[in-house]
Amino acid sequence: MATRVRCSTPLNPADINQIQGTYPTVPPFTSTLGTPQPTAVPGNEACFEVLAAGSGVKSVSKGDWVIAKHTGLGTWRTHLQIEEEKVTRVEREGLRSEQVGTVGVNPVTAYRMLKDFVKLDEGDWWIQNGANSGVGRAAIQLGKRWGYNSIAVIRSRPGEEGEKLKKELEDLGATKVVTDEELQQKGFKGQVKEWTNGGRSPLKLALNCVGGDAAMAMASPLSSGACMVTYGAMSKSPMRVGASMLIFKDLRFSGFWVSRWSDAHPEEKKKTVDVLLEMMRKGEFKDTPMVEVRWDWGTEKEVLVEAVQGTLEGFRKGKGVFVFGDT
């Protein structure tokens, strides 16, 4: 089955980590691309359009949109020949290719972390850092939809820029938005107690993509028996868990890797993706801000390198998305 990428191949931090050789998995090396030595193609997400399908292909047809069923497919490319069982058909009506091409990592991560680690009831509280990220924005919207109260932690920004971002995340559904500096102040734990009805409304869950001391500051106000789920480590600093958190508060520290979960639960992933895409069709889920990176025959290498390098930097205008034109 032959496919082509349609407008939407996002740049995720995990893609860059694969190139750097610091990620647990790597895309397969192949000699089919015409290079002198075997070559690997980065990228784990894309919206593909089927150009042709063999007579034995039953689940998709020419013109259908499909996404990768498993990770490591190598999506930073214009065309791909692939077996039918490695992709999942998506009903394209009412959707943009950018939405389809970015649904499988960040929104799915947010959905599963809110659902799979603790039982959150309507009115319960949860907290996250990296709240302006793709996962963070998705989690804010899903938590609001399900009736949860959230504390969104962002990095400090100067002047009006910081206030503008706080307002933007509140409009998405965050109950409270604070900076990382405010999080680490001595009075923050008392502030959380005030927000949570004197501590009677439990703070059950923390979502962590930063690590280091910032993560431990976020763990401090958690209620007894709560869980911190780590899905990233942008600070590249170790998390030093105090014994009192384990002994006296019985906090749990877990990890979530969406690649492993997706490969182990393909049918559950499809159901999650279907729910998210239906929300998008109905206008009930706002996209993460995106920055299109045009990739044509004449695109200078420096433009592409800058986009890739910028994926791991802070204060970006939005998620980078390769847009393939005349290639």
Secondary structure, DSSP 4 states (H G I P E B T S, - for coil): -EEEE-S-EE--HHHHHHHHT-SS--PPPBSTT--SS-B----S---EEEEE--TT--S--TT-EEEESSS----SSSEEE--GGGEEEE--TT--HHHHHTSTTHHHHHHHHHHHSS-PPTT-EEEESSTTSHHHHHHHHHHHHTT-EEEEEE----HHHHHHHHHHHHHHT-SEEEEHHHHTSTTHHHHHHHHTTTTTS-EEEEEESS-HHHHHHHHTTPPTT-EEEE---TT-------HHHHHTS--EEEE--HHHHHHH-HHHHHHHHHHHHHHHHTT-SPPPPEEEEEE-TT--HHHHHHHHHHTTSSS-SSEEEEEE---
